[in-house]
Amino acid sequence: MSTVSEALKAVREALLLADKVKRTADATLELTKEVRDHDRRITRLEAQWDTAMQFSTGSSRKIEGPR
């Protein structure tokens, strides 16, 4: 009888482990989506920053040019 109970205990542990792996995979997928969203936002901010720097550099040259 102890062999059967040990087998059932092993099956329960395997099911619990499988559930934990599934929850971890789901959490990882959600984190992946968030990281991609942050990456896109950072990329947009970098593009805006570069554009602002180009405009500020370009406008200062125009002001200094006619002197």
C-alpha positions, 0 to 999 in steps of 0.5 A: 500500500505504501508504494501506491501512496508514494506513487500518488504523492509523486503524481500530485507533486508532478501536477503541482510542479506543472501548475507552477511552471504554467503560472511562471510561463504566463507571468513571463509572457506578461512581463515580456509584453510589458518590456516590449511596450517599454522598449517602444516607448523608449524608442519613441522618446529617443526619436523625439529627443534626437529631433529636439536636439536637431531643431535646437542645433539648427535654430541656433545656427540660423540665428548666428549665421547672419552676423 
